Amino acid sequence: MPNRKIPAPTVNRLSLYLKYFSELTSQGVEYISSGQVAEKMGLNPAQVRKDLAYFGKFGRRGFGYGVEQLKQEISKILGTHRQWRLAVIGTGNLGRALLMYQGFLSRGFKPVAGFDVDPDKVGWELDGVHIYHFDELEKVIKSQKIDIVIITTPKASLDGVMERLKGSGVKGVLNFAGKHLLEAEGIAVRNVDLAIELEQLTFSMTNKES
């Protein structure tokens, strides 16, 4: 990948490009133009070409982009060309739904463990994924070679959970706990706040041009 800063909106669109190219591959489509991609994504062709140009030279004049090649290249850029093993801490309604989400496997993510402190949940099997007591966190992370942890605990528990994750070998955290979390000790963090997402939606609805 070129050694320059990639704009965040471009990075965010990579997942959309990958999903679209994966659909095209399953349909047997071999080539597609920037105009066709732009129409599907709600962009303009120049933006599509600019996004992809950050990562190399793709496409052939008169043919467009090779769908399979771009799918593979974007997958490598996003890191989903390999399988990532993940766990969920907090197996309430959201945590259980995430553990059982069938879309993870097709995108390179394999749920291998859940953690909770509720004795009524510890020992459960959800689609073959075992729920461990939180006390076993570090041991299971090591034995199951877990790369990513999704946190769905109450926000009051978040700091304590992160302290346990430091030095555990986990490489990334997806945080649903409702409290902003900073990256720490080599652990990449993405914060997901559904209330903020809804506020962004209502902003668009409120300020939509008539």
The 8 nearest C-alpha neighbors of each residue, nearest first, counted from 0:
[[1, 54, 2, 76, 55, 53, 3, 75],
 [2, 0, 3, 54, 53, 55, 4, 5],
 [3, 1, 0, 4, 5, 53, 54, 55],
 [4, 2, 1, 5, 53, 0, 6, 54],
 [3, 5, 6, 2, 1, 7, 53, 10],
 [4, 6, 3, 7, 9, 10, 53, 8],
 [7, 5, 9, 8, 4, 10, 11, 50],
 [6, 8, 10, 9, 11, 5, 12, 4],
 [9, 7, 11, 10, 6, 12, 5, 13],
 [8, 10, 12, 7, 11, 6, 50, 13],
 [9, 11, 7, 13, 12, 8, 6, 5],
 [12, 10, 8, 9, 13, 7, 14, 15],
 [11, 13, 15, 9, 10, 14, 8, 16],
 [14, 12, 16, 10, 15, 11, 17, 9],
 [13, 15, 17, 16, 12, 18, 11, 10],
 [14, 16, 12, 18, 13, 17, 19, 11],
 [17, 15, 13, 19, 14, 18, 20, 12],
 [18, 16, 14, 20, 15, 19, 70, 21],
 [17, 19, 21, 15, 16, 20, 14, 22],
 [20, 18, 22, 16, 21, 17, 15, 23],
 [19, 21, 23, 17, 22, 70, 18, 66],
 [20, 22, 24, 18, 19, 23, 17, 25],
 [23, 21, 19, 25, 20, 24, 18, 26],
 [22, 24, 20, 26, 28, 25, 21, 19],
 [25, 23, 27, 21, 26, 22, 28, 20],
 [24, 26, 22, 23, 27, 21, 28, 20],
 [27, 25, 23, 24, 28, 22, 21, 29],
 [26, 28, 24, 25, 29, 23, 22, 66],
 [27, 29, 23, 24, 26, 30, 66, 31],
 [30, 28, 66, 65, 27, 67, 31, 24],
 [31, 29, 65, 64, 66, 63, 28, 62],
 [30, 32, 63, 64, 35, 66, 33, 65],
 [33, 31, 63, 34, 35, 64, 36, 30],
 [32, 34, 36, 44, 35, 37, 47, 48],
 [33, 35, 44, 37, 32, 36, 38, 43],
 [34, 36, 38, 32, 37, 33, 39, 31],
 [35, 37, 33, 39, 34, 38, 40, 32],
 [38, 36, 42, 34, 40, 43, 44, 35],
 [39, 37, 35, 41, 36, 40, 34, 42],
 [38, 40, 36, 37, 41, 35, 42, 19],
 [41, 39, 37, 42, 38, 36, 15, 16],
 [40, 42, 38, 39, 37, 43, 36, 44],
 [43, 41, 37, 40, 38, 46, 44, 47],
 [42, 44, 37, 46, 45, 47, 41, 34],
 [45, 43, 34, 33, 47, 37, 46, 48],
 [46, 44, 48, 47, 43, 49, 33, 42],
 [47, 45, 49, 44, 48, 43, 50, 42],
 [46, 48, 44, 50, 49, 45, 33, 37],
 [49, 47, 45, 51, 46, 50, 52, 44],
 [48, 50, 46, 52, 47, 51, 45, 53],
 [51, 49, 47, 48, 52, 9, 53, 46],
 [50, 52, 48, 53, 49, 54, 47, 55],
 [51, 53, 49, 55, 54, 50, 56, 48],
 [54, 52, 51, 50, 55, 49, 1, 5],
 [55, 53, 52, 0, 51, 1, 56, 50],
 [56, 54, 52, 53, 57, 51, 0, 1],
 [55, 57, 52, 58, 54, 51, 53, 59],
 [58, 56, 55, 64, 59, 52, 51, 69],
 [57, 59, 64, 63, 65, 60, 56, 62],
 [60, 58, 63, 62, 61, 64, 57, 65],
 [59, 61, 62, 63, 58, 64, 32, 57],
 [60, 62, 63, 59, 32, 58, 64, 30],
 [63, 61, 59, 60, 30, 64, 58, 32],
 [64, 62, 32, 58, 31, 59, 30, 61],
 [63, 65, 58, 31, 30, 66, 32, 57],
 [64, 66, 30, 68, 67, 29, 69, 58],
 [67, 65, 69, 29, 30, 68, 64, 20],
 [66, 68, 70, 69, 65, 71, 24, 29],
 [69, 67, 71, 65, 70, 66, 72, 64],
 [70, 68, 72, 66, 71, 67, 73, 65],
 [69, 71, 67, 73, 68, 72, 20, 17],
 [70, 72, 74, 68, 69, 73, 67, 75],
 [73, 71, 69, 75, 74, 70, 68, 76],
 [74, 72, 76, 75, 70, 71, 69, 77],
 [73, 75, 79, 71, 77, 80, 72, 76],
 [76, 74, 78, 72, 80, 73, 77, 79],
 [75, 77, 73, 74, 78, 72, 0, 79],
 [78, 76, 74, 75, 79, 73, 13, 14],
 [77, 79, 75, 76, 80, 74, 81, 73],
 [78, 80, 74, 81, 107, 77, 75, 82],
 [79, 81, 74, 75, 78, 82, 107, 71],
 [82, 80, 79, 107, 78, 83, 75, 108],
 [81, 83, 107, 108, 84, 79, 80, 109],
 [82, 84, 108, 146, 107, 109, 85, 81],
 [85, 83, 109, 145, 146, 108, 110, 111],
 [84, 86, 147, 110, 145, 148, 146, 109],
 [85, 87, 112, 148, 113, 110, 111, 149],
 [86, 88, 149, 113, 148, 150, 89, 94],
 [89, 87, 114, 150, 113, 151, 149, 115],
 [88, 90, 152, 151, 115, 94, 114, 91],
 [91, 89, 94, 95, 115, 88, 92, 113],
 [90, 92, 94, 93, 89, 95, 151, 152],
 [91, 93, 95, 94, 96, 90, 97, 89],
 [94, 92, 96, 95, 91, 97, 151, 90],
 [93, 95, 90, 97, 91, 96, 92, 89],
 [96, 94, 98, 90, 92, 97, 93, 91],
 [95, 97, 93, 99, 94, 98, 100, 92],
 [98, 96, 100, 94, 95, 99, 93, 87],
 [97, 99, 95, 96, 100, 110, 94, 87],
 [98, 100, 96, 97, 101, 95, 126, 125],
 [101, 99, 97, 102, 98, 96, 103, 95],
 [102, 100, 103, 99, 104, 105, 98, 97],
 [101, 103, 100, 104, 105, 106, 108, 99],
 [104, 102, 108, 106, 101, 105, 100, 109],
 [105, 103, 108, 107, 106, 109, 102, 101],
 [104, 106, 103, 102, 107, 108, 101, 109],
 [107, 105, 103, 104, 108, 79, 102, 82],
 [106, 108, 82, 79, 104, 105, 83, 81],
 [109, 107, 83, 103, 104, 82, 106, 84],
 [108, 110, 84, 104, 85, 83, 111, 103],
 [111, 109, 85, 86, 84, 98, 112, 108],
 [110, 112, 128, 86, 85, 109, 84, 143],
 [113, 111, 86, 129, 128, 130, 110, 87],
 [112, 114, 130, 87, 86, 88, 131, 129],
 [115, 113, 88, 131, 133, 130, 132, 89],
 [114, 116, 89, 133, 132, 117, 90, 88],
 [115, 117, 132, 133, 118, 121, 114, 120],
 [116, 118, 119, 120, 115, 121, 132, 90],
 [119, 117, 121, 120, 116, 132, 115, 122],
 [118, 120, 117, 121, 122, 123, 116, 115],
 [121, 119, 118, 117, 123, 122, 115, 130],
 [122, 120, 118, 130, 131, 123, 132, 119],
 [121, 123, 130, 131, 120, 129, 124, 132],
 [122, 124, 130, 121, 120, 129, 125, 128],
 [123, 125, 129, 128, 127, 126, 130, 122],
 [126, 124, 128, 127, 123, 129, 99, 98],
 [127, 125, 128, 124, 99, 98, 129, 100],
 [126, 128, 125, 124, 129, 111, 123, 112],
 [127, 129, 125, 124, 112, 111, 126, 130],
 [130, 128, 124, 112, 123, 113, 131, 127],
 [129, 131, 113, 121, 122, 123, 114, 112],
 [132, 130, 114, 121, 113, 122, 133, 129],
 [131, 133, 115, 134, 114, 116, 121, 135],
 [132, 134, 114, 115, 136, 135, 116, 131],
 [133, 135, 132, 136, 116, 137, 131, 114],
 [136, 134, 133, 138, 132, 137, 139, 131],
 [137, 135, 133, 139, 134, 138, 140, 114],
 [138, 136, 140, 139, 167, 135, 141, 163],
 [139, 137, 141, 135, 140, 136, 142, 143],
 [138, 140, 142, 141, 136, 137, 143, 135],
 [141, 139, 145, 137, 143, 138, 144, 142],
 [140, 142, 144, 139, 138, 143, 137, 145],
 [141, 143, 139, 144, 140, 138, 145, 137],
 [142, 144, 140, 145, 141, 139, 111, 84],
 [145, 143, 141, 142, 140, 146, 84, 139],
 [144, 146, 84, 140, 85, 143, 147, 169],
 [147, 145, 169, 170, 84, 85, 83, 144],
 [148, 146, 85, 171, 172, 169, 145, 170],
 [149, 147, 86, 172, 85, 87, 150, 173],
 [148, 150, 173, 87, 172, 174, 88, 86],
 [149, 151, 88, 174, 175, 152, 87, 176],
 [152, 150, 175, 89, 176, 94, 88, 149],
 [151, 153, 89, 176, 150, 154, 156, 88],
 [154, 152, 155, 176, 156, 151, 157, 177],
 [153, 155, 176, 157, 156, 178, 177, 152],
 [156, 154, 153, 157, 158, 152, 159, 176],
 [155, 157, 154, 159, 153, 158, 160, 152],
 [156, 158, 160, 154, 159, 155, 161, 176],
 [159, 157, 161, 160, 156, 162, 155, 154],
 [160, 158, 162, 161, 157, 156, 163, 155],
 [161, 159, 157, 163, 158, 162, 156, 164],
 [160, 162, 164, 158, 163, 159, 157, 165],
 [161, 163, 159, 165, 164, 160, 158, 166],
 [162, 164, 160, 161, 165, 159, 167, 137],
 [165, 163, 161, 167, 162, 166, 160, 169],
 [166, 164, 162, 167, 163, 161, 184, 183],
 [165, 167, 168, 164, 184, 169, 163, 162],
 [168, 166, 164, 165, 169, 137, 140, 163],
 [167, 169, 166, 170, 146, 141, 140, 165],
 [168, 170, 146, 167, 147, 171, 145, 164],
 [171, 169, 186, 146, 147, 168, 187, 185],
 [170, 172, 187, 147, 186, 188, 169, 148],
 [173, 171, 188, 148, 147, 149, 174, 187],
 [172, 174, 149, 189, 188, 190, 150, 148],
 [173, 175, 190, 150, 176, 191, 149, 172],
 [176, 174, 151, 191, 177, 150, 192, 190],
 [175, 177, 154, 151, 152, 153, 174, 178],
 [178, 176, 175, 154, 192, 179, 191, 153],
 [179, 177, 176, 154, 180, 157, 175, 192],
 [180, 178, 190, 177, 181, 174, 176, 192],
 [179, 181, 178, 190, 182, 188, 174, 189],
 [182, 180, 183, 188, 179, 187, 189, 190],
 [181, 183, 188, 187, 186, 180, 184, 185],
 [182, 184, 186, 185, 181, 187, 165, 188],
 [185, 183, 186, 165, 182, 166, 187, 170],
 [184, 186, 183, 187, 170, 182, 171, 165],
 [185, 187, 170, 171, 183, 184, 182, 188],
 [188, 186, 171, 182, 172, 170, 185, 189],
 [189, 187, 172, 182, 171, 173, 186, 190],
 [188, 190, 173, 174, 172, 191, 187, 180],
 [189, 191, 174, 173, 179, 192, 175, 188],
 [190, 192, 175, 174, 193, 189, 173, 177],
 [193, 191, 195, 194, 177, 175, 190, 196],
 [192, 194, 196, 195, 197, 191, 175, 177],
 [193, 195, 197, 196, 192, 198, 177, 199],
 [196, 194, 198, 197, 193, 192, 199, 191],
 [195, 197, 193, 199, 194, 198, 200, 192],
 [196, 198, 200, 194, 195, 199, 201, 193],
 [199, 197, 195, 201, 200, 196, 202, 194],
 [200, 198, 202, 196, 197, 201, 195, 203],
 [199, 201, 197, 203, 198, 202, 204, 196],
 [200, 202, 204, 198, 203, 199, 205, 197],
 [203, 201, 199, 205, 200, 204, 206, 198],
 [204, 202, 200, 206, 201, 205, 207, 199],
 [203, 205, 201, 207, 202, 206, 200, 199],
 [204, 206, 202, 203, 207, 201, 200, 208],
 [207, 205, 203, 204, 202, 208, 201, 209],
 [208, 206, 204, 203, 205, 209, 202, 201],
 [207, 209, 206, 205, 204, 203, 202, 201],
 [208, 207, 206, 205, 204, 203, 202, 201]]
